[in-house]
Amino acid sequence: MNVPELALHHQRLDQRAALLRGQIERLREVLATDPVADRLEREVAAGEAERRELDLGLREREREAEAQRTRLRGRERELMSGRIRNPTELTKLNEEVDHLKAALRVHEDGELELMERQEALEVDLARLGRELVAARERTAAATPELMERLERLERELAEVEAERDATWERVPADWQTAYRRVRSRQSDPVAEVVNGQCGACRVALTSSGMQAVRRAALIQCDNCGRILVVT
C-alpha cells in the first residue's frame, strides 16, 4: 500500500473497531439484563404487595363482620326473650336489629368484593409466574449462543485494533499530524476522490489538485479539509 492507501485503510479499520465496540457493548447489556424478566418481576412484586394488602383488608372486614354478627345475635336474643314489653322499646330494638342487619350486609358485600379481587389477582399472579419462568428459560437457552458471539466479536476487535495500530505505525509523521488535526473536526478524516470530487463533501478538485492526489501527495479538500486519496 502507498501512504494514502495506508491512511484510508487505517480509517476503515478504526471505523470497524468502533462498530465492533458498539456491538460488544449492546451484547453485554443484553447478557447483563433481561428487560422482559425484569418487567415481569416488577409486576409479580406489585401483585404480591397487592395480595398482602387485600389479605389484610379481608381480615379486617372479617373482624368487623364478626363483631356485627355478635351484636346482632345479642340484640335478636334480647328481642325474642320476651323481657321487653314496652312498645317504644320494642320498636327501638327492632330498628337497631334492622340497622345491624343492613350494616352486616354491607360488611359481607365488602368481604365478597375483596375475595373476588383476591381470586382475580391469584389468576394474574399465576399467569405472571408462568411468563416469568418462560422468560428466564428463554434467557438461559440464549445465553450460550450470545456468549459465543460476544467472544467472537471480542476476538475480531482485538485483531482489527492490532492491524489498525500496525497500519498507523507505517503512516508517515506528517500524515499522522494532518490526520489527527482533521480528526478533531471530522469523524472520518480521509475521503476518496470519486469522479474528480471529494467523496465526502462532493466539491470538485482542481486539475493541479487531481495531479497531486494521483502522485500520492498529502492533499486536503479545500472545502471540508479531509485528506484526499485515490485508490
C-alpha positions as CSV (number, residue, x, y, z in Angstrom):
1,M,0.0,0.0,0.0
2,N,1.1,3.5,-0.6
3,V,0.8,6.2,2.1
4,P,-2.7,7.4,1.1
5,E,-4.0,3.8,1.0
6,L,-2.5,3.2,4.4
7,A,-4.3,6.3,5.8
8,L,-7.6,5.2,4.3
9,H,-7.0,1.6,5.5
10,H,-6.3,2.8,9.0
11,Q,-9.5,4.9,8.9
12,R,-11.6,1.9,7.8
13,L,-10.1,-0.3,10.5
14,D,-10.8,2.4,13.1
15,Q,-14.4,2.6,11.9
16,R,-14.7,-1.2,12.0
17,A,-13.3,-1.2,15.6
18,A,-15.8,1.4,16.7
19,L,-18.7,-0.6,15.1
20,L,-17.4,-3.8,16.9
21,R,-17.2,-2.0,20.3
22,G,-20.8,-0.8,19.9
23,Q,-21.9,-4.4,19.1
24,I,-20.0,-5.7,22.1
25,E,-21.4,-3.1,24.4
26,R,-25.0,-3.9,23.3
27,L,-24.4,-7.6,23.6
28,R,-23.0,-7.2,27.1
29,E,-26.1,-5.2,28.1
30,V,-28.3,-8.0,26.7
31,L,-26.4,-10.5,28.8
32,A,-26.4,-8.4,31.9
33,T,-30.1,-7.6,31.8
34,D,-33.4,-9.2,30.8
35,P,-36.0,-6.5,30.2
36,V,-38.9,-8.9,29.9
37,A,-38.0,-10.8,33.0
38,D,-37.3,-7.6,34.9
39,R,-40.7,-6.2,33.9
40,L,-42.4,-9.5,34.9
41,E,-40.5,-9.5,38.3
42,R,-41.7,-5.9,39.0
43,E,-45.3,-6.9,38.1
44,V,-45.1,-10.0,40.3
45,A,-43.7,-7.9,43.2
46,A,-46.5,-5.4,42.7
47,G,-49.1,-8.2,42.6
48,E,-47.8,-9.8,45.8
49,A,-47.8,-6.4,47.6
50,E,-51.5,-6.0,46.5
51,R,-52.3,-9.5,47.7
52,R,-50.8,-8.8,51.1
53,E,-52.9,-5.6,51.2
54,L,-56.0,-7.5,50.2
55,D,-55.4,-10.2,52.8
56,L,-55.0,-7.5,55.5
57,G,-58.2,-5.8,54.3
58,L,-60.1,-9.0,54.2
59,R,-59.1,-10.0,57.8
60,E,-60.2,-6.5,58.9
61,R,-63.5,-6.9,57.2
62,E,-64.0,-10.3,58.7
63,R,-63.3,-9.0,62.2
64,E,-65.8,-6.1,61.7
65,A,-68.4,-8.5,60.3
66,E,-68.0,-10.9,63.1
67,A,-68.4,-8.1,65.6
68,Q,-71.6,-7.1,63.8
69,R,-72.9,-10.6,63.9
70,T,-72.2,-10.9,67.6
71,R,-74.0,-7.7,68.3
72,L,-76.9,-8.8,66.0
73,R,-77.2,-12.1,67.7
74,G,-77.3,-10.4,71.1
75,R,-80.0,-8.0,70.1
76,E,-82.1,-10.7,68.4
77,R,-81.9,-12.9,71.6
78,E,-83.0,-9.9,73.6
79,L,-85.8,-9.2,71.2
80,M,-87.0,-12.8,71.3
81,S,-86.6,-13.2,75.0
82,G,-90.0,-11.6,75.8
83,R,-88.5,-9.5,78.5
84,I,-89.1,-6.2,76.7
85,R,-92.8,-5.4,76.6
86,N,-92.7,-1.7,76.2
87,P,-93.8,-0.9,72.6
88,T,-91.4,2.0,72.3
89,E,-88.5,0.0,73.5
90,L,-89.5,-2.9,71.2
91,T,-89.7,-0.6,68.2
92,K,-86.4,0.9,69.1
93,L,-84.8,-2.6,69.4
94,N,-86.3,-3.7,66.1
95,E,-84.9,-0.7,64.4
96,E,-81.5,-1.4,65.9
97,V,-81.7,-5.0,64.7
98,D,-82.6,-3.8,61.2
99,H,-79.7,-1.4,61.2
100,L,-77.3,-4.1,62.3
101,K,-78.6,-6.4,59.6
102,A,-78.1,-3.7,57.0
103,A,-74.6,-2.9,58.3
104,L,-73.8,-6.6,58.3
105,R,-74.8,-6.9,54.6
106,V,-72.5,-4.0,53.8
107,H,-69.6,-5.8,55.5
108,E,-70.4,-9.1,53.8
109,D,-70.6,-7.4,50.4
110,G,-67.3,-5.8,51.1
111,E,-65.8,-9.2,52.0
112,L,-67.2,-10.8,48.8
113,E,-65.7,-8.0,46.7
114,L,-62.3,-8.4,48.4
115,M,-62.5,-12.2,47.9
116,E,-63.3,-11.7,44.2
117,R,-60.4,-9.4,43.8
118,Q,-58.2,-12.0,45.5
119,E,-59.3,-14.7,43.1
120,A,-58.6,-12.4,40.1
121,L,-55.3,-11.5,41.5
122,E,-54.3,-15.1,42.1
123,V,-55.1,-15.8,38.5
124,D,-52.9,-12.9,37.3
125,L,-50.1,-13.9,39.6
126,A,-50.2,-17.5,38.4
127,R,-50.0,-16.2,34.8
128,L,-47.2,-13.8,35.6
129,G,-45.3,-16.6,37.3
130,R,-45.6,-18.8,34.3
131,E,-44.5,-16.0,32.0
132,L,-41.5,-15.2,34.3
133,V,-40.4,-18.8,34.3
134,A,-40.7,-18.9,30.5
135,A,-38.7,-15.7,30.1
136,R,-35.9,-16.9,32.3
137,E,-35.8,-20.2,30.4
138,R,-35.5,-18.3,27.1
139,T,-32.7,-16.2,28.5
140,A,-30.9,-19.3,29.8
141,A,-31.3,-21.0,26.5
142,A,-30.0,-18.0,24.5
143,T,-27.0,-17.2,26.8
144,P,-24.5,-19.8,25.4
145,E,-25.0,-18.6,21.9
146,L,-24.8,-14.9,23.0
147,M,-21.6,-15.6,24.9
148,E,-20.1,-17.4,21.9
149,R,-21.0,-14.4,19.7
150,L,-19.5,-12.0,22.3
151,E,-16.2,-13.9,22.3
152,R,-16.1,-13.9,18.5
153,L,-16.7,-10.1,18.4
154,E,-14.0,-9.6,21.1
155,R,-11.5,-11.6,19.2
156,E,-12.3,-9.8,16.0
157,L,-12.0,-6.4,17.8
158,A,-8.6,-7.4,19.1
159,E,-7.4,-8.4,15.6
160,V,-8.8,-5.2,14.0
161,E,-7.2,-3.0,16.6
162,A,-3.9,-4.7,16.2
163,E,-4.0,-4.3,12.4
164,R,-5.1,-0.7,12.8
165,D,-2.2,0.1,15.1
166,A,0.3,-1.7,12.9
167,T,-1.0,0.2,9.9
168,W,-0.8,3.5,11.8
169,E,2.9,2.9,12.5
170,R,3.5,2.8,8.8
171,V,1.9,6.1,8.2
172,P,4.5,9.0,8.0
173,A,4.6,11.6,10.7
174,D,3.3,14.4,8.6
175,W,0.3,12.4,7.5
176,Q,-0.3,11.4,11.1
177,T,-0.3,15.0,12.2
178,A,-2.7,16.0,9.4
179,Y,-4.9,13.0,10.2
180,R,-5.2,13.9,13.9
181,R,-5.8,17.6,13.1
182,V,-8.7,16.7,10.7
183,R,-10.0,14.0,13.1
184,S,-10.6,16.7,15.8
185,R,-13.2,18.1,13.5
186,Q,-14.3,15.2,11.3
187,S,-15.0,11.6,12.4
188,D,-13.7,10.4,9.0
189,P,-10.5,12.4,8.2
190,V,-9.8,10.6,4.9
191,A,-12.0,10.8,1.8
192,E,-11.7,9.1,-1.5
193,V,-11.8,11.1,-4.7
194,V,-14.7,10.0,-6.8
195,N,-15.1,11.4,-10.4
196,G,-12.8,14.3,-9.6
197,Q,-14.7,15.2,-6.4
198,C,-14.2,14.9,-2.7
199,G,-16.1,11.7,-1.7
200,A,-17.3,13.4,1.5
201,C,-18.5,16.9,0.5
202,R,-18.7,16.5,-3.3
203,V,-16.6,19.6,-4.0
204,A,-14.6,19.2,-7.3
205,L,-10.8,19.2,-7.2
206,T,-8.8,21.5,-9.4
207,S,-6.7,19.8,-12.2
208,S,-3.5,20.5,-10.2
209,G,-5.1,19.0,-7.1
210,M,-6.0,15.9,-9.0
211,Q,-2.5,15.6,-10.2
212,A,-1.1,15.9,-6.7
213,V,-3.6,13.3,-5.4
214,R,-2.5,10.9,-8.1
215,R,1.1,11.4,-7.0
216,A,0.0,10.3,-3.5
217,A,0.9,13.8,-2.1
218,L,-0.7,15.0,1.1
219,I,-3.6,17.0,-0.2
220,Q,-6.6,18.2,1.7
221,C,-10.0,19.2,0.4
222,D,-10.3,23.0,0.1
223,N,-13.9,22.8,1.4
224,C,-14.1,20.2,4.2
225,G,-10.4,19.8,5.0
226,R,-10.4,16.0,4.7
227,I,-7.2,14.2,3.4
228,L,-7.9,13.2,-0.2
229,V,-6.8,9.9,-1.6
230,V,-7.2,8.0,-4.9
231,T,-7.4,4.2,-4.7
